[in-house]
Amino acid sequence: MLAGGWLIEQHTLRTQHHLDQATDDAVRLKDLAVLGSALTNIATIAAGRLVKHEFPQGLPLDAEGNLTSDSSRRGRRYYRCFTAMKMLNRVFAAGAIGLTPSVNFNILRSYRPGTIFRLFT
């Protein structure tokens, strides 16, 4: 949903030809964060399907959600992949959400560089 909403907003921004360089840079940075979020989400889904295929009962986890000591080498690799992708996905999603105010203020400044805007920044 994050990527879909941003694609619509990004298309609208890119069709406006009067954005300044700072706004363009902020939009590019948010593009990277949204793309990273989408790619890590896709990687997590793909790894989940592979795990279901190889481990129909699921990975052997203890009550706390950690791998048991008797898990296979392949199971440990999947677990590390899930853990890393989940963390990266959260970082990218938080970055995309965190960059929103910066993008919005840059857009406002780019569209309205007058006195009213300067009162709020």
Secondary structure, 3 states (H helix, E strand, C coil): CHHHHHHHHHHHHHHCCCCCHHHHHHHHHHHHHHHHHHHHHHHHHHHHHHHHHHCCCCCCECCCCCECCCCCHHHHHHHHHHHHHHHHHHHHHHHHHHHHHHHHHHHHHHHCCCHHHHHHC
